[in-house]
Amino acid sequence: MTAPKVLISDALSEAAIQIFKDRGIEVDFQPQLGKDKDKLAEIIGNYDGLAIRSATKVTAKILESATRLKVVGRAGIGVDNVDIPAATTRGVIVMNTPFGNSITTAEHAIAMMMTLARQIPEADRSTQAGKWEKNKFMGVELTAKTLGVIGCGNIGSIVADRAVGLKMRVIAFDPYLSDERAVALGVHKVELDELLRRADFITLHTPLTDKTRNIIDADAIAKCKKGVRIINCARGGLVDEAALADAIKSGQVAGAAFDVFVDEPATANPLFGLPNVVCTPHLGASTTEAQENVALQVAEQMSDYLLQGAITNAVNFPSISAEEAPRIKPFVALAEKLGAFLGQLTEAPIKGIRIEYEGAVGSLNTRAINAAAITGVLRPFLSEINMVNAAAIAKEKGITIEEVKSSHEGDYESLIRIVVEAEDMPRHAAGTVLQDGKPRMVEIRWIDMDAEFAPNMIYIRNDDKPGFIGRFGTLLGESGVNVATFNLGRDKAGGNAICLVAVDEEVSDDLLRAIEKIPHVKRARRLRF
């Protein structure tokens, strides 16, 4: 088996590079390549993984050239420089490291708040200029002040914890913050308008979405108490910078501390040059510890995925732990092959797909197995479908997806049954994974079967009448087609029968038509796996 190959196109630590090497992954370290999009597009097709920071832009054009690429790993939390929809369409997992720089970013927000409260940058410039303007720089204490935290997730909760330690009163607006979590953090959960009205300081720690864009605008600022101070170390665009600049000039806002801006690098901004405004160049994650942590974390995550199929902190696919991956992998293969079997038999439009789990398999993380089943069913119709985009494409096409689990064990410890609801009729098949780890088909149309999957197969539905097997075998022999395995099943003597045959080569159209002319054959299909 060829070792996976990873390209690192931004600066990453030697320790992170060594992680890839220690795991048996070939590494190409070109830290300046991310700035050269043409050169990146030229060589990206040679790699299974791409490790980046913020300098590399993974555009749709780059992804078009990334024919081997399986995963993009972003050392850091922001993935604005990756075209997520394009990566998803191509089946490329996009990972980030949301927790590696949490403490560093939270500490920067606290430092910015303290700096703002005591006007330290302006006082420093004045003092170093030989002035002694002690009365000019009158600050405010943080103790007993109210801090409003907008977004109390991973970073926001650390800020809240530190602020509680500073004896501040902390209120938080976050629709996803539970009452129990708020109590544990020692914060009071409020609605946004109440936070604006009560807070002496406001700090933002939320992603930039359509709902959060300009969450602090002119209207919001008007609702704040006069003299509020605003800190943004999260994302540019959460605050209307022009509106904030006007509010600072009018005295409604006493000051602001910003580490992020709408346009970066920020060489000009409405906030620049205003009194009691502190600006830093996106330093939230810029500590030695944080840079090392995210680099090591992304190297481990990418290695786990490329070698084991484990998915951690992916922004476009459910997580699969390193412990789960080996157990799930054979069932993923089974689900995709069962789905592919049914998809190749279905010609009418598909309305729904139901995936049923019986026995031990139902206790596994089935999201990846579901994705594999959907991929298998729809691939005959949609060549661009893959496990990463399968659920989204099914939803887009109006295909309902249903999952049913039962702890009941029948003849097998684990069984997966897929039912495809098409406009003409439902079709279903079931399979299991035996001790050898190979997927097997054990049921078609409620008829018992025991068949391994093979690259080339023939499926026949017929009446259970004497003479069929002889005529079929003779026809294959006369056509020079060698049989690998021959599996039969029927619902009752003389009733409906199914034949599933693995052959050494793809069946020709002429042979398929000849098979269909055999007496009592109802349907014959050529299958590829």
Buried (B, 14 or more C-beta within 10 A) or exposed (E): EEEBBBBBBBBBBEEBBEBBEEBEBBBBBBBEBBEEBEBBBEBBEBBBBBBBBBBBBBBEBBBEBBEEBBBBBBBBBBBEBBBBEBBBBBBBBBBBBBBBBBBBBBBBBBBBBBBBBBBBBBBEEBEEEEEEEEEEBEBBEBEEBBBBBBBBBBBBBBBBBBBBEBEBBBBBBBEEBEEEBBEEBEBBBBEBEBBBBBBBBBBBBBEBEEEBBBBBBBEBBEEBEEEBBBBBBBBBBBBBBBBBBBBBEEEBBBBBBBBBBBEEEBEEBBBBEBEBBBBBEBBBBBBEEBBBBBBBBBBBBBBBBBBBBBBBBBBBBEBBEBEBBEBBBBBBBBBBBBBBBBBBBBEEEBBBBBBBBBBBBBEBBBBBBBBBBBBBBBBBEBEEBBBBBBBBBBEEEEBEBEBEBEEEEEEBBBBBBBBBBBEEEBBBBBBBBBEEEEBBBBBBBEBEBBBBBBEBBBBBBBBBEEEBEEBBEEBBEEBEBEBEEBBBBBBEEEEBBBBBBBBEEEBEEEBEEBBEEBEBBEEBBBBEB
